[in-house]
């Protein structure tokens, strides 16, 4: 049952990211599906994959997206 809950959280998190107007918020919120998938892997008894997903999907990718959005913003003159 926990697997289904985590899959629903992943889908709802992805929909939440897609509904954001602010790119910086969307970049930060990409960590929600990544964390849910990491918990899903842990519940499926794959701790090595869960750790990799937690590091990459919940930490590195959202930070890189946020940095890319922050660095490419237009400066109002």
C-alpha positions in Angstrom: 0.0 0.0 0.0 2.9 2.4 0.8 4.1 2.0 -2.8 0.8 3.3 -4.2 0.9 6.3 -1.8 4.5 7.2 -2.9 3.5 6.9 -6.5 0.6 9.2 -6.0 2.9 11.7 -4.1 5.3 11.5 -7.1 2.6 12.3 -9.6 1.1 15.1 -7.6 4.5 16.6 -7.0 5.2 16.6 -10.7 1.8 18.2 -11.4 2.6 20.8 -8.8 5.9 21.6 -10.5 4.2 21.9 -13.9 1.6 24.3 -12.5 4.1 26.9 -11.2 4.5 30.2 -13.0 7.7 31.1 -11.3 10.6 29.1 -12.7 12.6 29.3 -9.5 9.8 27.8 -7.5 9.4 25.1 -10.1 13.1 24.3 -10.0 13.1 23.9 -6.2 9.9 21.9 -6.2 11.4 19.3 -8.5 12.9 17.7 -5.3 9.5 16.5 -4.2 9.1 13.8 -6.9 12.7 12.9 -6.5 12.4 12.4 -2.7 9.2 10.3 -3.2 10.9 8.1 -5.7 13.8 7.7 -3.3 11.5 6.6 -0.6 9.8 4.2 -3.0 13.1 2.6 -3.8 13.8 2.2 -0.1 10.5 0.6 0.5 11.3 -1.8 -2.4 14.5 -2.8 -0.6 16.9 -1.2 -2.9 18.9 1.1 -0.6 21.8 1.7 -3.0 19.4 3.0 -5.7 17.4 4.9 -3.1 20.6 6.7 -1.8 21.6 7.6 -5.4 18.1 8.9 -6.2 18.0 10.9 -2.9 21.3 12.6 -3.7 20.7 13.2 -7.4 16.9 13.6 -7.7 16.3 15.5 -4.4 19.4 17.6 -4.1 21.7 18.0 -7.1 19.1 18.4 -9.9 16.9 21.0 -8.1 20.0 23.0 -7.2 21.3 22.9 -10.7 17.9 23.9 -12.1 17.6 26.7 -9.6 21.1 28.0 -10.4 20.4 27.9 -14.1 17.1 29.8 -13.7 18.8 32.3 -11.3 21.8 32.9 -13.7 19.7 33.3 -16.8 17.1 35.8 -15.4 16.7 39.0 -17.3 17.8 42.1 -15.6 15.3 44.9 -15.6 16.8 48.2 -16.6 
